[in-house]
């Protein structure tokens, strides 16, 4: 998990600097939107009343051949958040009066729990 967070931070440090620095916030929002869609699909696939398949098969299915980096990265971030806590712990923060990115929630639960 720590390696994944380090890679995300490194990507931001490498590519979102200078005139592109402000795009980092948009990147987090975009990955949150992409990841939430993929994570929602995943939750349905593993749910006993949904697809009722294993987590491993669901992850492969959601990634659909790993053709879409933004969906993969966003999904990976939600899987990290999923390891840290249950959706009921963060859903109210993500969809409140101020939207929080998946990264801000990961940092909250990873470093403060």
ChimeraX commands (.cxc) that place a marker at each C-alpha (Angstrom):
marker #1 position 0.00,0.00,0.00 radius 0.5
marker #1 position 2.76,2.40,0.92 radius 0.5
marker #1 position 4.51,1.75,-2.41 radius 0.5
marker #1 position 1.33,2.59,-4.32 radius 0.5
marker #1 position 0.92,5.86,-2.45 radius 0.5
marker #1 position 4.57,6.69,-3.09 radius 0.5
marker #1 position 4.15,6.07,-6.83 radius 0.5
marker #1 position 1.10,8.31,-6.93 radius 0.5
marker #1 position 2.95,11.09,-5.11 radius 0.5
marker #1 position 5.99,10.65,-7.37 radius 0.5
marker #1 position 3.80,10.94,-10.50 radius 0.5
marker #1 position 2.38,14.20,-9.17 radius 0.5
marker #1 position 5.84,15.55,-8.33 radius 0.5
marker #1 position 7.19,14.63,-11.77 radius 0.5
marker #1 position 4.37,15.86,-13.96 radius 0.5
marker #1 position 2.41,18.49,-12.06 radius 0.5
marker #1 position 4.96,21.20,-11.48 radius 0.5
marker #1 position 5.44,24.72,-12.74 radius 0.5
marker #1 position 2.61,25.81,-14.97 radius 0.5
marker #1 position 0.92,22.41,-14.53 radius 0.5
marker #1 position 0.94,22.41,-10.72 radius 0.5
marker #1 position -2.71,23.36,-10.43 radius 0.5
marker #1 position -3.72,20.35,-12.55 radius 0.5
marker #1 position -2.84,18.02,-9.66 radius 0.5
marker #1 position -6.14,18.82,-7.95 radius 0.5
marker #1 position -8.06,18.13,-11.16 radius 0.5
marker #1 position -6.14,14.86,-11.55 radius 0.5
marker #1 position -7.27,13.77,-8.08 radius 0.5
marker #1 position -10.88,14.66,-8.89 radius 0.5
marker #1 position -10.73,12.83,-12.22 radius 0.5
marker #1 position -9.19,9.71,-10.67 radius 0.5
marker #1 position -11.83,9.84,-7.93 radius 0.5
marker #1 position -14.62,9.88,-10.51 radius 0.5
marker #1 position -13.02,7.15,-12.65 radius 0.5
marker #1 position -12.19,5.02,-9.64 radius 0.5
marker #1 position -15.60,5.34,-8.04 radius 0.5
marker #1 position -17.25,3.99,-11.18 radius 0.5
marker #1 position -14.88,1.02,-11.27 radius 0.5
marker #1 position -15.19,0.44,-7.52 radius 0.5
marker #1 position -19.00,0.48,-7.75 radius 0.5
marker #1 position -18.82,-2.18,-10.47 radius 0.5
marker #1 position -16.45,-4.20,-8.28 radius 0.5
marker #1 position -18.76,-4.01,-5.25 radius 0.5
marker #1 position -21.67,-5.32,-7.29 radius 0.5
marker #1 position -19.57,-8.15,-8.74 radius 0.5
marker #1 position -18.47,-9.42,-5.30 radius 0.5
marker #1 position -21.79,-8.90,-3.52 radius 0.5
marker #1 position -23.70,-12.15,-2.80 radius 0.5
marker #1 position -26.87,-10.67,-4.33 radius 0.5
marker #1 position -24.96,-9.20,-7.27 radius 0.5
marker #1 position -22.41,-11.08,-9.34 radius 0.5
marker #1 position -21.35,-13.21,-6.36 radius 0.5
marker #1 position -17.85,-13.84,-7.75 radius 0.5
marker #1 position -14.47,-13.83,-6.04 radius 0.5
marker #1 position -12.56,-10.60,-5.43 radius 0.5
marker #1 position -9.78,-11.82,-7.72 radius 0.5
marker #1 position -12.14,-12.50,-10.65 radius 0.5
marker #1 position -13.95,-9.23,-10.01 radius 0.5
marker #1 position -10.71,-7.23,-10.13 radius 0.5
marker #1 position -9.74,-8.87,-13.43 radius 0.5
marker #1 position -13.21,-8.18,-14.82 radius 0.5
marker #1 position -13.27,-4.55,-13.73 radius 0.5
marker #1 position -9.85,-3.90,-15.25 radius 0.5
marker #1 position -11.02,-5.23,-18.67 radius 0.5
marker #1 position -7.59,-5.94,-20.08 radius 0.5
marker #1 position -5.92,-2.97,-18.38 radius 0.5
marker #1 position -6.52,-0.68,-21.36 radius 0.5
marker #1 position -7.51,2.45,-19.44 radius 0.5
marker #1 position -4.80,3.77,-17.12 radius 0.5
marker #1 position -7.03,6.34,-15.43 radius 0.5
marker #1 position -9.68,3.77,-14.59 radius 0.5
marker #1 position -7.01,1.36,-13.34 radius 0.5
marker #1 position -5.30,3.97,-11.21 radius 0.5
marker #1 position -8.57,5.30,-9.81 radius 0.5
marker #1 position -9.75,1.76,-9.08 radius 0.5
marker #1 position -6.45,0.94,-7.37 radius 0.5
marker #1 position -6.86,3.97,-5.13 radius 0.5
marker #1 position -10.33,2.81,-4.11 radius 0.5
marker #1 position -8.99,-0.68,-3.40 radius 0.5
marker #1 position -6.43,0.94,-1.09 radius 0.5
marker #1 position -9.22,2.87,0.62 radius 0.5
marker #1 position -11.21,-0.38,0.81 radius 0.5
marker #1 position -8.33,-2.05,2.70 radius 0.5
marker #1 position -8.23,0.81,5.19 radius 0.5
marker #1 position -11.91,1.12,6.00 radius 0.5
marker #1 position -15.47,0.35,4.93 radius 0.5
marker #1 position -17.45,2.68,2.61 radius 0.5
marker #1 position -19.80,3.66,5.44 radius 0.5
marker #1 position -16.77,5.34,7.07 radius 0.5
marker #1 position -15.95,7.59,4.11 radius 0.5
marker #1 position -19.01,7.94,1.90 radius 0.5
marker #1 position -20.41,10.84,3.93 radius 0.5
marker #1 position -17.09,12.69,3.55 radius 0.5
marker #1 position -16.87,12.14,-0.19 radius 0.5
marker #1 position -20.40,13.32,-0.90 radius 0.5
marker #1 position -20.89,16.14,1.53 radius 0.5
marker #1 position -21.06,19.90,1.07 radius 0.5
marker #1 position -17.44,19.69,-0.08 radius 0.5
marker #1 position -16.31,16.78,-2.25 radius 0.5
marker #1 position -13.21,14.96,-1.02 radius 0.5
marker #1 position -10.91,13.05,-3.33 radius 0.5
marker #1 position -10.08,9.42,-2.82 radius 0.5
marker #1 position -6.49,10.48,-2.08 radius 0.5
marker #1 position -7.51,12.83,0.73 radius 0.5
marker #1 position -9.59,10.04,2.27 radius 0.5
marker #1 position -6.71,7.56,1.97 radius 0.5
marker #1 position -4.39,9.98,3.72 radius 0.5
marker #1 position -7.00,10.54,6.43 radius 0.5
marker #1 position -7.48,6.86,7.15 radius 0.5
marker #1 position -3.90,5.72,6.47 radius 0.5
marker #1 position -2.07,8.28,8.53 radius 0.5
marker #1 position -4.64,9.04,11.22 radius 0.5
marker #1 position -6.01,5.65,12.25 radius 0.5
marker link #1:1,2 radius 0.2
marker link #1:2,3 radius 0.2
marker link #1:3,4 radius 0.2
marker link #1:4,5 radius 0.2
marker link #1:5,6 radius 0.2
marker link #1:6,7 radius 0.2
marker link #1:7,8 radius 0.2
marker link #1:8,9 radius 0.2
marker link #1:9,10 radius 0.2
marker link #1:10,11 radius 0.2
marker link #1:11,12 radius 0.2
marker link #1:12,13 radius 0.2
marker link #1:13,14 radius 0.2
marker link #1:14,15 radius 0.2
marker link #1:15,16 radius 0.2
marker link #1:16,17 radius 0.2
marker link #1:17,18 radius 0.2
marker link #1:18,19 radius 0.2
marker link #1:19,20 radius 0.2
marker link #1:20,21 radius 0.2
marker link #1:21,22 radius 0.2
marker link #1:22,23 radius 0.2
marker link #1:23,24 radius 0.2
marker link #1:24,25 radius 0.2
marker link #1:25,26 radius 0.2
marker link #1:26,27 radius 0.2
marker link #1:27,28 radius 0.2
marker link #1:28,29 radius 0.2
marker link #1:29,30 radius 0.2
marker link #1:30,31 radius 0.2
marker link #1:31,32 radius 0.2
marker link #1:32,33 radius 0.2
marker link #1:33,34 radius 0.2
marker link #1:34,35 radius 0.2
marker link #1:35,36 radius 0.2
marker link #1:36,37 radius 0.2
marker link #1:37,38 radius 0.2
marker link #1:38,39 radius 0.2
marker link #1:39,40 radius 0.2
marker link #1:40,41 radius 0.2
marker link #1:41,42 radius 0.2
marker link #1:42,43 radius 0.2
marker link #1:43,44 radius 0.2
marker link #1:44,45 radius 0.2
marker link #1:45,46 radius 0.2
marker link #1:46,47 radius 0.2
marker link #1:47,48 radius 0.2
marker link #1:48,49 radius 0.2
marker link #1:49,50 radius 0.2
marker link #1:50,51 radius 0.2
marker link #1:51,52 radius 0.2
marker link #1:52,53 radius 0.2
marker link #1:53,54 radius 0.2
marker link #1:54,55 radius 0.2
marker link #1:55,56 radius 0.2
marker link #1:56,57 radius 0.2
marker link #1:57,58 radius 0.2
marker link #1:58,59 radius 0.2
marker link #1:59,60 radius 0.2
marker link #1:60,61 radius 0.2
marker link #1:61,62 radius 0.2
marker link #1:62,63 radius 0.2
marker link #1:63,64 radius 0.2
marker link #1:64,65 radius 0.2
marker link #1:65,66 radius 0.2
marker link #1:66,67 radius 0.2
marker link #1:67,68 radius 0.2
marker link #1:68,69 radius 0.2
marker link #1:69,70 radius 0.2
marker link #1:70,71 radius 0.2
marker link #1:71,72 radius 0.2
marker link #1:72,73 radius 0.2
marker link #1:73,74 radius 0.2
marker link #1:74,75 radius 0.2
marker link #1:75,76 radius 0.2
marker link #1:76,77 radius 0.2
marker link #1:77,78 radius 0.2
marker link #1:78,79 radius 0.2
marker link #1:79,80 radius 0.2
marker link #1:80,81 radius 0.2
marker link #1:81,82 radius 0.2
marker link #1:82,83 radius 0.2
marker link #1:83,84 radius 0.2
marker link #1:84,85 radius 0.2
marker link #1:85,86 radius 0.2
marker link #1:86,87 radius 0.2
marker link #1:87,88 radius 0.2
marker link #1:88,89 radius 0.2
marker link #1:89,90 radius 0.2
marker link #1:90,91 radius 0.2
marker link #1:91,92 radius 0.2
marker link #1:92,93 radius 0.2
marker link #1:93,94 radius 0.2
marker link #1:94,95 radius 0.2
marker link #1:95,96 radius 0.2
marker link #1:96,97 radius 0.2
marker link #1:97,98 radius 0.2
marker link #1:98,99 radius 0.2
marker link #1:99,100 radius 0.2
marker link #1:100,101 radius 0.2
marker link #1:101,102 radius 0.2
marker link #1:102,103 radius 0.2
marker link #1:103,104 radius 0.2
marker link #1:104,105 radius 0.2
marker link #1:105,106 radius 0.2
marker link #1:106,107 radius 0.2
marker link #1:107,108 radius 0.2
marker link #1:108,109 radius 0.2
marker link #1:109,110 radius 0.2
marker link #1:110,111 radius 0.2
marker link #1:111,112 radius 0.2
marker link #1:112,113 radius 0.2
view
